[in-house]
């Protein structure tokens, strides 16, 4: 009897799997072997991750619950069941979070750095902070009385402030708020002491309400639904309607209230009554760990850089270290693994093309370019120099909409042809094409990548860049950009693969073909998230044929490994470390084309609702380089976690030599760079040779 692959028992819930991922981030903050600010960095990441989770995922579940929607995923959990499990999970993790924070504070104190409330300061420090309050904080903060003539204000998403209960001389009870604007820093710094601003404002609240006695107060923070809904078919001017959507982000329904442990119960009821929330939506923290994302201010203090892991400087290795980029690409395809290989060649790819008189056209997609983009500036220079520049700026890139709006306007004003996206779909593909005149012919150069055209994130995300002049790739690139700018319906490419039409069917076909090799088959899929049920079913069927499957899934994984008769041949591991694992790599041992890189995760949104690209790696030496990276990561016993059948992750035990793939790659790239090799180094091969033999 065939096992039912649709059974809800075979799938983990997407949201609970994401919470497990964020717990692995928190585990990095718990690691006392790391420097204190490195630990604090992971705590800040945990907090900012959780903010976005509530703004988008929890907000979405609440909306489904109100709409009385029942089952929404392969796991068959209802929205209400998911909300309950999310709350239980986070409340259970609360004590771990608090003890982690206090441990880091203690470790920082040993290193001469303090995080203290105002009342914990020395008299001399308090006097200094009082001057700062009167001169820099008092003129900016906003006291808000709440009564019949002063209604409760609309609080913006992630608003931070204090709620206060006051009493006048006639014993009348009043309530008020103090809004702390985002233009003020979260921490006021005196030497190496950081004082949370809310503890200062709370102490000096009497300055804002003269004639009143302060009976109770609590810092608080609210989170709203921040998902923007846009009816594109009804939009005559997409820029205008997106700008309106951004303004509405601060009007979304409230989904979370963060408070301080021990807050006055009447004050809590006052907030809940005005915010239309119930006590299930409250999360309480110790006073100094409210708004964890603001810890980035301390992490980013350059004077404390000795308290983070040593900064690695990405290297430019052969052939880009000595040759003109375009000459090098004409001789051979080049594959870079960031951040170990510098992102600078990608920037120079655009910059050099912008000033080269032989350049006729530059075309590219921009998803998250960042606030200070040298690439966009180079594109503007190219337009002003008379070159044809076409850029697709994806305005729907969540939480980067404002940056992208600004760049789109700047490019358009300069004279570039700007496309704002495809109706109904996000364009998440990462591709750039440069066309030059070479004698009497045109020469096309193509860059394809797994990550964004963002030099800042390229220093902390691992990603793959691929440069080629292959005619088949160039033809597909031209076809792709014509599709973006024209009225073409969903198209198919000849060598590259594009979603929503090609990538998912191709991956299922590749999985099925490899599964026919049985025990001799080997599939390695490296992705940020694995959610798509059709892909999961294909992997289950391959496992049933005894094909070996190794999944490197950083975040969400809905597949259950280790189930007898279903997935006993599947292993799932997640690497969490110094760098954010971001490339999507799909490897099939016995195929003529063994390896593909992609911008697409294995999720319905990427495979069905986005424009993505998947690139076959045709060169054997580049395929080997990628295989070595994958094998090194599968051998990692320092940063790797293994998914169990029950949904929990366990740290890989240290057996034999310690293998930290991030550290190994840093050390080896430094070694190659220092030796200044004249040929392209196979820089992982020698280092992983013994590891691969053991496997």
C-alpha positions in Angstrom: 0.0 0.0 0.0 1.4 3.4 -1.0 2.0 5.9 1.7 0.0 9.1 1.5 2.4 11.9 0.8 -0.4 14.4 1.5 -0.7 13.4 5.1 -0.3 16.4 7.5 2.0 14.2 9.6 4.7 14.6 7.0 5.0 18.3 7.2 6.3 20.8 9.8 4.4 24.0 10.2 6.1 26.9 8.4 5.8 29.5 11.2 7.0 27.1 13.9 9.9 26.1 11.8 10.8 29.8 11.4 10.7 30.2 15.2 13.2 27.3 15.4 15.5 29.2 13.0 15.4 32.3 15.2 16.1 30.1 18.2 19.3 29.0 16.5 20.2 32.7 16.1 19.6 33.1 19.8 21.8 30.1 20.5 24.7 32.1 18.9 24.0 34.8 21.4 24.2 32.2 24.2 27.7 31.1 23.1 30.0 32.4 25.8 33.0 31.5 23.6 32.1 34.4 21.3 33.2 38.0 22.1 30.5 39.9 24.0 29.5 42.3 21.2 29.4 39.4 18.7 26.8 37.8 21.1 25.0 41.1 21.4 24.9 41.3 17.6 23.0 37.9 17.4 20.6 39.2 20.1 19.9 42.2 17.9 19.4 40.0 14.9 17.0 37.8 16.9 15.0 40.9 17.9 14.8 42.5 14.4 13.9 39.0 12.9 11.1 38.8 15.4 9.8 42.3 14.6 9.5 41.4 11.0 7.9 38.0 11.8 5.2 39.8 13.8 4.7 42.6 11.2 4.2 40.1 8.4 3.6 36.5 9.4 1.6 36.9 12.7 -0.3 39.8 11.2 -1.2 37.6 8.3 -2.4 34.8 10.6 -4.5 37.2 12.6 -6.1 38.5 9.4 -6.9 34.9 8.3 -8.4 34.1 11.7 -10.7 37.2 11.5 -11.7 36.0 8.1 -12.6 32.6 9.6 -10.2 30.8 7.2 -9.3 27.3 8.4 -6.5 25.1 7.1 -3.9 27.0 5.1 -0.9 24.6 4.8 0.2 21.0 4.3 0.4 20.6 8.1 -3.4 21.4 8.4 -3.0 23.8 11.4 -5.6 26.5 11.6 -4.6 30.2 11.9 -5.8 30.2 15.5 -3.8 27.0 16.4 -0.7 28.5 14.9 -1.1 31.8 16.8 -1.5 29.8 20.0 1.6 27.7 19.4 3.6 30.8 18.4 2.7 32.5 21.7 3.4 29.4 23.7 6.8 29.0 22.0 7.9 32.6 22.5 6.7 32.7 26.1 8.6 29.5 26.8 11.7 31.1 25.2 11.3 34.2 27.3 13.5 33.1 30.2 16.3 31.9 27.9 16.2 35.4 26.2 16.4 37.2 29.5 19.2 35.1 30.9 21.1 35.5 27.7 20.9 39.2 27.8 22.0 39.4 31.5 25.0 37.1 30.6 26.1 39.4 27.8 25.7 42.5 30.0 27.9 40.8 32.6 30.5 39.9 30.0 30.5 43.4 28.6 31.0 44.8 32.2 34.2 42.7 32.5 35.4 44.4 29.4 34.7 47.9 30.7 31.3 48.4 28.9 28.2 49.0 30.9 24.5 49.1 30.0 22.7 50.8 33.0 19.5 52.5 33.8 19.5 56.1 34.9 19.0 55.3 38.6 22.0 53.0 38.5 24.4 55.7 37.5 26.7 57.5 39.9 25.7 61.0 41.1 28.3 62.6 38.7 27.0 60.5 35.8 23.4 61.4 36.6 24.2 65.1 36.6 25.8 64.8 33.1 22.8 62.8 31.8 20.4 65.4 33.2 22.2 68.1 31.1 21.8 65.9 28.1 18.1 65.4 28.9 17.4 69.1 29.2 19.4 70.2 26.2 18.9 67.3 23.7 15.9 65.1 24.7 13.4 67.4 26.4 12.9 69.7 23.4 12.2 66.7 21.1 10.0 64.3 23.1 6.2 64.7 23.0 4.1 64.6 26.2 0.5 63.6 25.3 -2.4 64.0 27.7 -5.2 61.5 27.3 -8.7 62.8 28.2 -12.0 63.8 26.6 -10.3 66.6 24.6 -7.1 64.8 24.0 -7.9 61.4 22.3 -5.5 58.5 22.3 -3.1 59.1 19.4 -2.5 56.7 16.5 0.8 55.1 17.3 3.1 54.3 14.3 4.5 50.9 13.7 7.3 50.1 16.2 6.4 53.2 18.2 8.4 53.4 21.4 7.5 55.5 24.4 6.1 55.5 28.0 2.6 55.2 29.4 2.1 57.1 32.7 -0.5 57.3 35.4 -0.6 60.8 37.0 -2.5 62.4 39.9 -3.3 66.1 40.3 -3.7 68.0 43.6 -7.4 67.1 43.7 -6.5 63.4 43.6 -7.9 63.1 40.1 -6.2 60.3 38.1 -5.0 61.0 34.6 -3.3 59.0 32.0 -0.7 60.2 29.5 1.9 59.1 27.0 5.4 60.3 26.2 6.4 59.5 22.6 10.1 59.0 22.1 10.8 59.9 18.4 13.1 57.6 16.3 15.4 60.5 15.6 16.7 60.1 19.2 19.2 57.3 19.9 17.9 54.4 22.0 21.0 54.7 24.2 22.7 57.8 25.6 26.4 57.2 25.9 28.8 58.5 28.5 32.3 57.1 27.8 31.6 53.3 27.6 28.3 53.4 29.6 25.1 53.1 27.6 21.9 54.4 29.3 18.5 53.4 27.8 16.7 56.6 26.9 13.4 55.4 28.3 14.9 55.2 31.8 16.0 58.8 31.5 12.7 60.0 30.2 10.8 58.0 32.9 12.9 59.6 35.7 12.4 63.2 34.4 8.7 62.8 33.4 7.8 65.3 36.1 9.4 68.0 33.9 6.8 67.3 31.2 3.8 67.3 33.5 4.3 70.0 36.1 1.8 70.0 38.9 1.2 66.3 38.7 2.5 63.4 40.8 3.7 60.3 38.8 2.0 57.2 40.3 3.0 54.6 37.7 4.8 54.3 34.4 6.0 51.8 31.9 8.0 51.8 28.7 6.1 50.2 25.9 6.4 49.4 22.2 3.7 48.5 19.6 3.9 46.4 16.4 1.5 46.8 13.5 0.6 44.8 10.4 3.2 46.2 7.9 2.3 44.2 4.9 1.4 46.5 2.0 -1.6 45.5 -0.1 -1.6 47.1 -3.6 -4.2 46.6 -6.3 -1.8 46.8 -9.2 -4.5 46.4 -11.9 -6.2 49.5 -10.6 -3.0 51.6 -10.4 -2.5 54.1 -13.2 0.6 55.4 -11.5 2.4 52.6 -9.6 4.8 54.9 -7.9 2.0 57.0 -6.5 0.0 54.0 -5.2 3.2 52.5 -3.6 3.9 55.7 -1.8 0.4 55.7 -0.5 0.9 52.1 0.6 4.0 53.1 2.5 2.1 55.8 4.3 -0.6 53.2 5.2 2.1 50.9 6.8 1.7 52.9 10.0 -2.1 52.4 10.0 -2.1 48.6 9.9 -3.9 46.7 12.7 -2.0 46.3 15.9 -0.6 42.8 16.5 1.8 43.1 19.5 2.4 45.1 22.7 5.8 44.9 24.4 6.0 45.9 28.0 8.3 45.8 31.0 8.0 43.0 33.5 5.9 44.1 36.5 4.1 47.0 34.7 1.2 48.4 36.7 -1.9 46.4 35.9 -4.3 49.4 35.6 -1.8 51.0 33.2 -1.8 47.8 31.1 -5.6 47.8 31.0 -5.5 51.4 29.9 -3.2 50.6 27.0 -5.1 47.4 26.0 -8.4 49.3 25.9 -7.1 51.9 23.5 -5.0 49.6 21.4 -7.8 47.0 20.8 -5.5 44.2 21.9 -6.0 41.5 24.6 -3.5 40.1 27.1 -2.5 37.3 24.7 -0.7 39.9 22.6 1.5 41.2 25.4 5.2 40.3 25.6 7.0 41.5 28.8 10.7 42.0 29.0 13.3 43.1 31.6 13.6 46.9 31.2 16.9 46.9 29.4 16.0 44.2 26.8 12.9 45.9 25.4 13.4 46.7 21.7 16.3 44.3 21.1 16.9 45.6 17.6 18.1 48.8 19.1 21.2 47.0 20.4 22.7 47.6 16.9 23.7 51.0 18.2 26.1 49.4 20.7 27.2 46.7 18.3 28.1 49.4 15.8 30.2 51.5 18.1 33.6 51.6 16.3 35.5 52.2 19.6 34.3 48.7 20.7 35.3 46.8 17.6 37.8 44.7 19.6 34.7 43.0 21.2 33.5 41.4 18.0 35.0 38.7 15.9 37.9 39.9 13.8 36.8 41.6 10.6 37.7 39.7 7.5 38.7 41.8 4.4 37.3 40.1 1.3 40.0 39.5 -1.3 40.2 40.0 -5.1 41.8 36.8 -6.4 42.9 35.8 -9.9 41.9 36.4 -12.6 40.4 39.7 -11.4 43.4 40.8 -9.4 45.5 41.7 -12.4 43.4 41.7 -15.5 40.7 44.0 -16.9 37.4 42.5 -15.8 36.0 42.2 -19.3 39.2 40.7 -20.7 39.2 38.1 -18.0 35.5 37.2 -18.6 36.2 36.8 -22.3 38.9 34.2 -21.6 36.9 32.1 -19.1 33.7 32.0 -17.0 34.4 33.3 -13.5 32.6 32.2 -10.3 33.0 34.1 -7.0 32.0 33.0 -3.6 31.2 36.1 -1.4 32.3 37.5 1.0 35.5 35.5 0.8 35.9 36.6 -2.8 35.4 40.4 -2.8 32.2 41.9 -4.2 34.3 44.7 -5.7 34.6 43.0 -9.2 30.7 43.1 -9.4 30.8 46.9 -8.7 33.6 47.4 -11.1 31.7 45.4 -13.7 29.2 48.2 -13.8 31.5 51.1 -13.1 34.0 50.2 -15.9 31.2 49.7 -18.3 29.7 53.1 -17.4 32.9 54.9 -18.5 34.0 52.7 -21.4 33.2 54.4 -24.8 32.7 51.0 -26.3 29.7 50.3 -24.0 26.4 50.6 -25.8 23.9 49.3 -23.2 23.7 48.3 -19.5 20.7 46.3 -18.3 20.1 45.0 -14.8 17.6 44.2 -12.0 17.7 45.8 -8.6 15.9 44.3 -5.7 17.8 45.6 -2.6 20.5 48.0 -3.7 20.9 49.7 -0.3 20.8 53.4 0.7 24.3 54.3 -0.7 24.7 52.3 -3.9 27.8 52.8 -5.9 26.2 50.7 -8.6 23.2 53.0 -9.0 25.6 56.0 -9.1 27.5 54.3 -11.9 24.3 53.7 -13.8 23.4 57.3 -13.5 26.9 58.2 -14.8 26.4 55.8 -17.7 23.2 57.5 -18.7 24.8 61.0 -18.6 27.6 59.6 -20.8 25.0 58.7 -23.5 24.8 55.0 -22.9 21.5 53.1 -23.0 20.6 52.1 -19.4 17.6 49.9 -18.6 16.9 49.0 -14.9 14.2 47.0 -13.3 13.8 48.4 -9.8 11.6 46.1 -7.8 9.5 48.6 -5.8 7.8 45.8 -3.9 11.0 44.6 -2.1 9.6 44.5 1.4 11.1 47.1 3.8 13.3 48.4 1.0 10.5 50.2 -0.8 11.6 53.7 0.2 15.2 53.1 -0.9 14.1 51.7 -4.2 11.6 54.5 -4.8 14.4 57.0 -4.3 16.8 55.2 -6.7 14.0 54.7 -9.3 13.3 58.4 -9.3 17.0 59.3 -9.5 17.6 56.9 -12.4 14.5 58.1 -14.3 15.4 61.8 -13.8 18.9 61.0 -15.2 17.3 59.5 -18.3 17.5 55.8 -17.7 14.6 53.5 -18.8 13.2 52.3 -15.5 10.7 49.5 -15.1 9.0 49.2 -11.8 8.1 45.5 -11.8 5.7 43.0 -13.4 2.0 43.2 -12.4 1.1 40.6 -9.9 4.7 39.3 -9.5 7.9 40.4 -7.7 11.1 40.4 -9.8 13.6 38.7 -7.5 16.1 37.6 -10.3 19.7 38.9 -10.0 21.1 39.6 -13.5 23.1 42.3 -15.3 24.0 42.4 -18.9 26.5 44.7 -20.6 26.7 45.1 -24.4 29.8 46.5 -26.0 31.0 47.1 -29.5 34.0 44.9 -30.3 35.2 45.9 -33.8 32.3 45.2 -36.2 30.5 42.9 -33.7 28.6 43.3 -30.4 29.8 41.5 -27.4 27.6 40.7 -24.4 28.8 40.1 -20.9 26.4 38.6 -18.3 26.5 38.5 -14.5 24.1 36.2 -12.7 23.9 35.9 -8.9 22.2 34.4 -5.9 22.3 37.7 -3.9 21.5 41.3 -4.3 23.5 44.1 -5.9 24.3 45.5 -2.5 28.0 45.9 -1.5 27.1 46.3 2.2 25.2 43.0 2.6 27.8 41.3 0.3 30.3 41.6 3.2 28.1 39.6 5.6 26.0 37.3 3.3 27.5 34.3 1.6 26.5 34.4 -2.1 27.6 33.3 -5.5 28.4 35.5 -8.5 28.9 34.1 -12.0 30.3 36.0 -15.0 30.1 34.7 -18.5 30.2 35.6 -22.2 28.6 32.4 -23.4 26.3 33.1 -26.3 23.5 31.0 -25.0 23.5 32.9 -21.7 23.7 36.3 -23.5 20.8 35.4 -25.8 18.7 34.4 -22.8 19.6 37.6 -21.0 18.5 39.7 -23.9 15.3 37.7 -24.1 14.7 38.1 -20.4 15.1 41.9 -20.4 12.9 42.2 -23.5 10.3 40.2 -21.5 10.6 42.7 -18.6 10.2 45.8 -20.7 7.6 44.5 -23.3 4.1 43.0 -23.2 5.4 39.4 -23.4 3.4 36.8 -21.6 5.3 34.4 -19.3 8.2 33.3 -21.4 10.6 30.3 -21.5 14.4 30.7 -21.8 16.6 28.2 -23.6 19.5 27.7 -21.3 18.6 29.8 -18.2 15.4 28.8 -16.4 12.9 31.3 -15.2 10.0 31.1 -12.7 7.1 31.0 -12.5 7.1 28.7 -15.6 10.3 26.8 -15.7 12.2 26.4 -12.4 9.8 24.3 -10.4 9.1 21.7 -13.1 12.8 21.5 -13.9 13.8 20.9 -10.2 11.2 18.1 -9.9 12.5 16.6 -13.1 16.1 16.7 -11.9 15.1 15.2 -8.5 13.2 12.4 -10.2 16.0 11.7 -12.7 18.6 11.5 -9.9 16.4 9.2 -7.9 16.6 6.6 -10.6 20.2 6.0 -9.6 19.0 4.7 -6.2 21.8 4.3 -3.7 24.3 5.7 -6.2 22.2 8.9 -6.5 23.1 12.0 -4.5 21.1 15.3 -4.3 22.3 18.3 -2.4 20.0 21.3 -2.2 21.2 24.5 -0.4 18.5 27.0 0.2 17.2 29.5 2.7 13.8 27.9 3.0 12.1 24.6 1.9 8.3 25.0 2.0 6.9 24.0 -1.4 5.0 20.7 -1.0 5.5 19.5 -4.6 9.3 19.8 -4.2 9.0 18.0 -0.8 7.0 15.2 -2.2 9.5 14.7 -5.0 12.3 14.5 -2.4 10.2 12.0 -0.4 9.8 9.8 -3.5 13.5 10.0 -4.2 14.3 9.0 -0.6 12.0 6.0 -1.0 14.1 4.9 -4.0 17.2 5.0 -1.6 18.7 8.1 -3.2 20.9 10.0 -0.7 19.6 13.6 -0.1 21.5 16.2 1.9 19.6 19.5 2.5 21.3 22.6 3.7 18.4 24.7 4.8 19.3 27.9 6.7 15.7 28.8 7.8 12.3 27.3 7.4 12.1 23.6 6.5 8.7 21.9 6.3 10.1 18.5 5.3 10.3 15.9 8.0 13.5 13.8 7.8 14.1 10.4 9.2 10.6 8.9 8.8 10.8 5.2 8.0 9.6 4.4 4.5 9.4 8.1 3.6 12.5 10.2 4.4 15.1 8.0 6.1 17.6 8.8 3.4 17.2 12.6 3.9 19.3 14.7 6.2 18.6 18.4 6.9 21.2 20.7 8.4 21.3 24.4 9.1 24.4 26.6 9.3 24.3 29.6 11.6 27.5 31.6 12.0 29.5 34.7 11.4 28.0 35.1 7.9 24.4 34.8 6.8 24.1 31.7 4.5 22.2 33.1 1.4 23.1 31.2 -1.8 20.7 28.8 -3.5 22.6 25.8 -5.0 21.0 22.7 -6.4 23.4 19.8 -7.1 22.7 16.4 -8.8 25.6 14.0 -8.8 24.8 11.9 -11.9 23.6 14.6 -14.3 25.5 15.9 -17.3 24.9 19.4 -15.8 25.3 18.7 -12.1 25.0 22.1 -10.6 22.6 25.1 -10.7 22.7 28.4 -8.8 19.5 30.4 -8.3 17.9 33.5 -6.8 14.9 31.3 -5.9 14.2 29.6 -2.6 12.1 26.4 -2.6 8.9 28.2 -1.6 5.7 28.8 -3.5 6.3 32.5 -3.5 9.6 32.1 -5.3 8.6 29.3 -7.6 5.1 30.4 -8.5 4.6 34.1 -7.6 8.0 35.7 -8.5 10.3 36.2 -11.5 13.4 34.2 -10.6 16.3 32.8 -12.5 18.2 29.5 -12.2 21.5 29.2 -13.9 23.2 25.9 -15.0 26.9 25.8 -14.3 28.4 24.2 -17.4 32.1 24.5 -16.7 33.5 21.4 -14.9 36.0 23.4 -12.8 33.4 25.7 -11.5 31.0 22.8 -10.7 33.9 21.2 -8.8 34.4 24.5 -6.8 30.8 24.6 -5.8 30.7 20.9 -4.9 33.7 21.5 -2.6 31.9 24.4 -0.9 28.9 22.1 -0.4 31.0 19.2 1.0 32.9 21.5 3.3 29.6 22.8 4.7 28.2 19.3 5.1 31.3 18.5 7.1 31.0 21.5 9.4 30.9 20.5 13.0 31.1 24.0 14.6 28.2 26.0 13.0 25.9 23.2 11.9 22.6 22.1 13.4 20.7 18.9 12.4 16.9 18.7 12.1 15.3 15.8 14.0 12.1 14.0 13.2 10.3 15.8 16.0 11.1 19.3 14.6 13.9 20.2 17.0 17.4 21.0 15.9 20.5 19.6 17.7 24.1 21.0 17.4 26.4 18.7 15.4 28.7 17.0 17.9 32.4 17.8 17.6 34.1 14.5 16.5 37.7 14.7 15.4 39.1 18.0 14.0 37.0 21.1 14.4 35.6 22.3 11.0 34.2 25.8 10.9 33.6 26.5 7.2 33.5 30.3 7.6 36.9 30.3 9.4 38.5 27.8 7.0 37.5 29.8 4.0 38.7 33.1 5.5 42.1 31.6 6.4 42.6 29.9 3.0 41.6 33.0 0.9 44.1 35.0 3.0 46.7 32.4 2.3 46.1 32.4 -1.4 46.0 36.2 -1.5 49.3 36.6 0.3 51.0 34.2 -2.1 49.6 36.2 -5.0 49.1 33.2 -7.2 49.0 33.9 -10.9 46.4 31.3 -11.8 42.8 31.0 -10.6 43.2 29.0 -7.3 41.0 26.0 -6.6 41.1 27.4 -3.1 38.9 24.9 -1.3 40.2 21.7 -3.0 43.4 21.2 -1.0 41.9 22.2 2.3 38.9 19.8 1.9 40.7 16.9 0.3 41.0 14.9 3.5 37.5 15.8 4.5 36.1 14.5 1.3 38.1 11.3 1.5 36.5 10.6 4.9 33.1 11.0 3.4 
